[in-house]
Amino acid sequence: MAADDSWKIPAEAVKALLAPGGDLKLRPEGDMQEMTGMEQFSPSDIVGSLEGEFQAVYSGVREEGGKRVGVVKLKVEAQSAQDLSDKASEMSEKMAESLPVKMNITAFDGEFKYDSEGELLWDLETGLPHSLSLSGEMRMILDISMSVETPDGEQSMEQSLTFAGTQTIALATGGD
């Protein structure tokens, strides 16, 4: 491989990086978790099916921590939008178990965007990753519409949650 060789990274590999392990079934505990039904979602669900530009460029060899490593520059411009209504019905059922009113989630949509750059260092002796760092701007939006049946009648509610900021992903394999 020569310096400046480049290739596209498969979307599934980027998703594995953004939501490592897929759905690990790790769920919050306590009263709030039981009320919201949010334990129905995993990071993999929120990230969804990614689209965008996922680029890798080989930058040569250097020494890092006493090891010869190949340097791969990464650029990720990922976005996704998905209808999470199938998960919303499970969430409605869970909330019905603990709330005195009947709730029906009528729409649940998610958007995810992550623009980042970083580098992967590849241990040339072992043929395994040495380290990875990726950092950039992340935005996630969840839009929820629901109807609530109370003793006083039916009400509808819409909610939009936006999470934004800098996200850094770092991986370091065992050292000497």
Short mmCIF file of the C-alpha atoms (twelve columns), coordinates in Angstrom:
data_MODEL
# 
_entry.id   MODEL 
# 
loop_
_atom_site.group_PDB 
_atom_site.id 
_atom_site.type_symbol 
_atom_site.label_atom_id 
_atom_site.label_alt_id 
_atom_site.label_comp_id 
_atom_site.label_asym_id 
_atom_site.label_seq_id 
_atom_site.Cartn_x 
_atom_site.Cartn_y 
_atom_site.Cartn_z 
_atom_site.pdbx_PDB_model_num 
ATOM 1   C CA . MET A 1   0.000   0.000  0.000  1 
ATOM 2   C CA . ALA A 2   1.334   3.438  -0.901 1 
ATOM 3   C CA . ALA A 3   0.927   6.708  0.942  1 
ATOM 4   C CA . ASP A 4   -2.237  8.558  -0.127 1 
ATOM 5   C CA . ASP A 5   -4.037  5.360  -1.187 1 
ATOM 6   C CA . SER A 6   -7.673  5.813  -0.219 1 
ATOM 7   C CA . TRP A 7   -10.822 3.725  0.063  1 
ATOM 8   C CA . LYS A 8   -14.404 3.946  1.241  1 
ATOM 9   C CA . ILE A 9   -15.230 2.443  4.618  1 
ATOM 10  C CA . PRO A 10  -18.378 0.255  4.601  1 
ATOM 11  C CA . ALA A 11  -21.372 1.847  6.388  1 
ATOM 12  C CA . GLU A 12  -21.770 -1.217 8.633  1 
ATOM 13  C CA . ALA A 13  -18.177 -0.795 9.887  1 
ATOM 14  C CA . VAL A 14  -18.888 2.851  10.760 1 
ATOM 15  C CA . LYS A 15  -22.099 1.834  12.564 1 
ATOM 16  C CA . ALA A 16  -20.140 -0.759 14.564 1 
ATOM 17  C CA . LEU A 17  -17.772 2.015  15.606 1 
ATOM 18  C CA . LEU A 18  -20.576 4.412  16.598 1 
ATOM 19  C CA . ALA A 19  -22.601 1.746  18.423 1 
ATOM 20  C CA . PRO A 20  -20.007 -0.875 19.413 1 
ATOM 21  C CA . GLY A 21  -21.403 -4.287 20.155 1 
ATOM 22  C CA . GLY A 22  -24.807 -3.510 18.619 1 
ATOM 23  C CA . ASP A 23  -27.600 -3.936 21.168 1 
ATOM 24  C CA . LEU A 24  -25.784 -4.965 24.352 1 
ATOM 25  C CA . LYS A 25  -29.083 -5.157 26.263 1 
ATOM 26  C CA . LEU A 26  -27.709 -2.730 28.845 1 
ATOM 27  C CA . ARG A 27  -30.731 -0.944 30.302 1 
ATOM 28  C CA . PRO A 28  -31.100 1.705  33.008 1 
ATOM 29  C CA . GLU A 29  -32.539 0.606  36.315 1 
ATOM 30  C CA . GLY A 30  -34.901 2.331  38.718 1 
ATOM 31  C CA . ASP A 31  -38.225 4.132  38.687 1 
ATOM 32  C CA . MET A 32  -37.547 6.415  35.731 1 
ATOM 33  C CA . GLN A 33  -36.633 3.525  33.432 1 
ATOM 34  C CA . GLU A 34  -39.901 1.771  34.235 1 
ATOM 35  C CA . MET A 35  -41.967 4.887  33.508 1 
ATOM 36  C CA . THR A 36  -40.470 5.874  30.174 1 
ATOM 37  C CA . GLY A 37  -40.060 2.579  28.377 1 
ATOM 38  C CA . MET A 38  -36.824 3.957  26.894 1 
ATOM 39  C CA . GLU A 39  -35.090 0.673  27.721 1 
ATOM 40  C CA . GLN A 40  -36.650 -0.576 24.477 1 
ATOM 41  C CA . PHE A 41  -33.970 1.341  22.523 1 
ATOM 42  C CA . SER A 42  -30.294 0.668  22.018 1 
ATOM 43  C CA . PRO A 43  -27.623 2.999  20.590 1 
ATOM 44  C CA . SER A 44  -27.728 0.837  17.465 1 
ATOM 45  C CA . ASP A 45  -31.449 1.610  17.040 1 
ATOM 46  C CA . ILE A 46  -30.827 5.346  17.289 1 
ATOM 47  C CA . VAL A 47  -27.881 5.317  14.856 1 
ATOM 48  C CA . GLY A 48  -29.980 3.359  12.332 1 
ATOM 49  C CA . SER A 49  -28.907 2.771  8.728  1 
ATOM 50  C CA . LEU A 50  -26.097 5.174  7.957  1 
ATOM 51  C CA . GLU A 51  -25.516 7.077  4.768  1 
ATOM 52  C CA . GLY A 52  -22.775 9.537  3.938  1 
ATOM 53  C CA . GLU A 53  -19.071 9.719  3.187  1 
ATOM 54  C CA . PHE A 54  -16.812 7.288  5.027  1 
ATOM 55  C CA . GLN A 55  -13.261 7.772  3.775  1 
ATOM 56  C CA . ALA A 56  -9.889  6.280  4.786  1 
ATOM 57  C CA . VAL A 57  -6.488  7.485  3.505  1 
ATOM 58  C CA . TYR A 58  -3.253  5.607  4.181  1 
ATOM 59  C CA . SER A 59  -0.589  8.056  5.410  1 
ATOM 60  C CA . GLY A 60  2.455   5.816  5.788  1 
ATOM 61  C CA . VAL A 61  4.293   4.268  8.740  1 
ATOM 62  C CA . ARG A 62  5.484   5.730  12.040 1 
ATOM 63  C CA . GLU A 63  6.602   4.519  15.452 1 
ATOM 64  C CA . GLU A 64  4.078   4.722  18.263 1 
ATOM 65  C CA . GLY A 65  4.740   3.337  21.741 1 
ATOM 66  C CA . GLY A 66  7.716   1.345  20.492 1 
ATOM 67  C CA . LYS A 67  5.716   -0.248 17.667 1 
ATOM 68  C CA . ARG A 68  5.712   0.303  13.915 1 
ATOM 69  C CA . VAL A 69  2.192   1.293  12.946 1 
ATOM 70  C CA . GLY A 70  0.445   2.062  9.707  1 
ATOM 71  C CA . VAL A 71  -1.368  5.409  9.885  1 
ATOM 72  C CA . VAL A 72  -4.838  5.656  8.372  1 
ATOM 73  C CA . LYS A 73  -6.559  9.056  8.368  1 
ATOM 74  C CA . LEU A 74  -10.338 8.819  8.726  1 
ATOM 75  C CA . LYS A 75  -13.122 11.160 7.699  1 
ATOM 76  C CA . VAL A 76  -16.705 10.280 8.599  1 
ATOM 77  C CA . GLU A 77  -19.740 12.311 7.520  1 
ATOM 78  C CA . ALA A 78  -22.612 10.090 8.638  1 
ATOM 79  C CA . GLN A 79  -26.323 10.689 8.826  1 
ATOM 80  C CA . SER A 80  -29.460 8.641  9.219  1 
ATOM 81  C CA . ALA A 81  -33.174 9.150  9.642  1 
ATOM 82  C CA . GLN A 82  -35.538 6.404  10.648 1 
ATOM 83  C CA . ASP A 83  -39.067 5.688  11.742 1 
ATOM 84  C CA . LEU A 84  -38.883 4.092  15.193 1 
ATOM 85  C CA . SER A 85  -42.647 3.454  15.447 1 
ATOM 86  C CA . ASP A 86  -42.171 -0.315 15.798 1 
ATOM 87  C CA . LYS A 87  -40.164 0.288  18.970 1 
ATOM 88  C CA . ALA A 88  -42.692 2.930  20.077 1 
ATOM 89  C CA . SER A 89  -45.492 0.371  20.375 1 
ATOM 90  C CA . GLU A 90  -43.319 -1.661 22.772 1 
ATOM 91  C CA . MET A 91  -42.591 1.551  24.658 1 
ATOM 92  C CA . SER A 92  -46.344 2.370  24.910 1 
ATOM 93  C CA . GLU A 93  -47.062 -1.077 26.338 1 
ATOM 94  C CA . LYS A 94  -44.301 -0.684 28.933 1 
ATOM 95  C CA . MET A 95  -45.533 2.763  29.991 1 
ATOM 96  C CA . ALA A 96  -49.118 1.459  30.301 1 
ATOM 97  C CA . GLU A 97  -47.937 -0.944 32.999 1 
ATOM 98  C CA . SER A 98  -46.796 1.854  35.305 1 
ATOM 99  C CA . LEU A 99  -48.903 4.929  34.445 1 
ATOM 100 C CA . PRO A 100 -52.493 5.634  35.560 1 
ATOM 101 C CA . VAL A 101 -53.401 7.036  32.113 1 
ATOM 102 C CA . LYS A 102 -53.488 5.387  28.703 1 
ATOM 103 C CA . MET A 103 -50.769 6.622  26.331 1 
ATOM 104 C CA . ASN A 104 -50.491 5.855  22.653 1 
ATOM 105 C CA . ILE A 105 -47.340 6.885  20.801 1 
ATOM 106 C CA . THR A 106 -48.544 7.787  17.318 1 
ATOM 107 C CA . ALA A 107 -45.175 8.699  15.773 1 
ATOM 108 C CA . PHE A 108 -41.538 8.301  16.767 1 
ATOM 109 C CA . ASP A 109 -38.787 9.460  14.423 1 
ATOM 110 C CA . GLY A 110 -35.052 9.738  14.930 1 
ATOM 111 C CA . GLU A 111 -32.285 11.598 13.124 1 
ATOM 112 C CA . PHE A 112 -28.558 11.147 13.676 1 
ATOM 113 C CA . LYS A 113 -25.620 13.100 12.250 1 
ATOM 114 C CA . TYR A 114 -21.896 12.792 13.004 1 
ATOM 115 C CA . ASP A 115 -19.157 14.693 11.158 1 
ATOM 116 C CA . SER A 116 -15.717 13.706 12.385 1 
ATOM 117 C CA . GLU A 117 -12.063 13.142 11.591 1 
ATOM 118 C CA . GLY A 118 -9.409  11.018 13.210 1 
ATOM 119 C CA . GLU A 119 -6.857  8.309  12.702 1 
ATOM 120 C CA . LEU A 120 -6.490  4.591  13.038 1 
ATOM 121 C CA . LEU A 121 -3.059  3.214  13.928 1 
ATOM 122 C CA . TRP A 122 -2.541  -0.366 12.733 1 
ATOM 123 C CA . ASP A 123 0.140   -2.521 14.400 1 
ATOM 124 C CA . LEU A 124 2.155   -3.830 11.458 1 
ATOM 125 C CA . GLU A 125 3.692   -6.704 13.456 1 
ATOM 126 C CA . THR A 126 0.474   -8.189 14.844 1 
ATOM 127 C CA . GLY A 127 -1.883  -7.109 12.058 1 
ATOM 128 C CA . LEU A 128 -4.302  -5.712 14.651 1 
ATOM 129 C CA . PRO A 129 -5.495  -2.219 15.593 1 
ATOM 130 C CA . HIS A 130 -3.127  -0.332 17.895 1 
ATOM 131 C CA . SER A 131 -5.355  2.690  18.562 1 
ATOM 132 C CA . LEU A 132 -8.155  4.762  17.126 1 
ATOM 133 C CA . SER A 133 -9.273  8.312  17.741 1 
ATOM 134 C CA . LEU A 134 -12.237 9.968  16.079 1 
ATOM 135 C CA . SER A 135 -13.733 13.305 17.106 1 
ATOM 136 C CA . GLY A 136 -16.333 15.645 15.700 1 
ATOM 137 C CA . GLU A 137 -19.757 17.212 15.951 1 
ATOM 138 C CA . MET A 138 -22.717 14.968 16.741 1 
ATOM 139 C CA . ARG A 139 -26.442 15.748 16.632 1 
ATOM 140 C CA . MET A 140 -29.331 13.462 17.474 1 
ATOM 141 C CA . ILE A 141 -33.006 14.445 17.263 1 
ATOM 142 C CA . LEU A 142 -35.948 12.391 18.528 1 
ATOM 143 C CA . ASP A 143 -39.477 13.511 17.573 1 
ATOM 144 C CA . ILE A 144 -42.362 11.907 19.457 1 
ATOM 145 C CA . SER A 145 -46.124 12.385 19.036 1 
ATOM 146 C CA . MET A 146 -48.591 10.774 21.406 1 
ATOM 147 C CA . SER A 147 -52.165 10.840 22.599 1 
ATOM 148 C CA . VAL A 148 -53.080 10.524 26.265 1 
ATOM 149 C CA . GLU A 149 -56.446 9.393  27.575 1 
ATOM 150 C CA . THR A 150 -57.193 10.871 31.003 1 
ATOM 151 C CA . PRO A 151 -60.389 10.999 33.081 1 
ATOM 152 C CA . ASP A 152 -60.838 14.543 31.724 1 
ATOM 153 C CA . GLY A 153 -60.631 13.473 28.066 1 
ATOM 154 C CA . GLU A 154 -58.058 12.868 25.368 1 
ATOM 155 C CA . GLN A 155 -55.064 15.112 24.846 1 
ATOM 156 C CA . SER A 156 -52.314 15.071 22.279 1 
ATOM 157 C CA . MET A 157 -48.679 15.920 22.835 1 
ATOM 158 C CA . GLU A 158 -45.638 16.427 20.625 1 
ATOM 159 C CA . GLN A 159 -42.086 16.436 21.868 1 
ATOM 160 C CA . SER A 160 -38.782 17.014 20.140 1 
ATOM 161 C CA . LEU A 161 -35.508 16.207 21.898 1 
ATOM 162 C CA . THR A 162 -32.224 17.462 20.461 1 
ATOM 163 C CA . PHE A 163 -28.827 16.329 21.687 1 
ATOM 164 C CA . ALA A 164 -25.782 18.042 20.176 1 
ATOM 165 C CA . GLY A 165 -22.117 18.503 20.945 1 
ATOM 166 C CA . THR A 166 -18.664 17.144 20.370 1 
ATOM 167 C CA . GLN A 167 -18.281 13.383 20.502 1 
ATOM 168 C CA . THR A 168 -14.904 11.680 20.788 1 
ATOM 169 C CA . ILE A 169 -14.430 7.974  20.257 1 
ATOM 170 C CA . ALA A 170 -11.124 6.481  21.400 1 
ATOM 171 C CA . LEU A 171 -9.770  2.941  21.389 1 
ATOM 172 C CA . ALA A 172 -6.436  1.773  22.704 1 
ATOM 173 C CA . THR A 173 -5.423  -1.861 22.705 1 
ATOM 174 C CA . GLY A 174 -3.252  -3.366 25.434 1 
ATOM 175 C CA . GLY A 175 0.254   -2.027 25.673 1 
ATOM 176 C CA . ASP A 176 3.563   -3.322 26.921 1 
# 
